[in-house]
Amino acid sequence: MVNNIKIPVRTCIGCKNKKPKKEMIRIIRTPQGNIEVDETGKKSGRGTYLCYNIECLNMAIRKKILNKSLKQDIPLPILDELRRLFKKYI
């Protein structure tokens, strides 16, 4: 008998490719309005997913997809911090 384990799939907001959830970075807006990288994938808040590719993050920022996805304008200092954090995960 074969185990049919369903692997959660998410879509990158930058390149629109679908990948398993574990192969992506989750960025959330917490209930307090803070923007964070969710390492566990289980934090409370509105989340969005990006590939482990800095170009996907840059595209999401440039086209304001990240703002729309998190339903909040993201201040420039937070975007810079997000880029630094993102490079750490890659």
N, C-alpha and C positions, 0 to 999 in steps of 0.2 A: 504494500500500500504506500502510495506517495503522499507526503505532506504537502498540502496546498497552502503555503503560508503567503499571505498577501503582504507585499512590500509597499508601504506608503510612497506615493510619487507626488512631487511638487513641481511647479513651473517657476523657472527663473524669471524675474521681472525685467532683467536686462536683455537676455538673448532669446527668451521665450522657449527654451529647451526644457523638456521634462526629464527629471532625474529622480533617483531614489532620495527620500528625505534626508538620509544620513550623509549624502554626498553634497549637501548644500549648507549654506550659512543662513541662519534665521535672524532677522533684524526685527525688533519689536518696539512698539510704543507702549510704555507701561501705563497703567491706569492714572498715574500721576503726571503723564505727559512727557516722560523722559524717553530718549531713543537709546537703545542698548543692543548689543549683540548677544543673542541667546545661545549660549554654548550647549545647554542641556536640551533645548527644543521643547521645554515644558513650562517656561515662565508664563505668567499671566500677562495678557496684553494682546494688542492687535499685531499680528506678525506678517512678514513677507520674506520670501526666499530669494537668495542669489547664489549663483555658481561660485566655486572657488576661483574666480577670474576677476582681476581688478578692472578689466575692461567692462564687465557687466555692471560693476558698481559705478564706474564713471558714466556709463550710458544712462543708468537709472537716475543719477544725479543731474546730468546734463539735460535730459528730456523731462525732468521733474516727475518721473514715474514713481520714485521713492516717496515724494511728497504726497502724490495721489493715493498710493497704496497704503500709506500709514495715516492718511487723512489729516495731515498736519504739515505746515511749512517748517522745514528743518533749518535752523540757523547755521550760518557758515562755519562757526567754530566747531559745532557738532559734526558737520560733514567732514572737516579736516581730521577730527579725532576718529571718526568712523573709518576714514581711509587708512590712518595709522594702525588701527585695530585690525582692519581687514588684511593688511599686509602681514600682520603677525600670524594670522590663521592660515595663510597660504604657504 
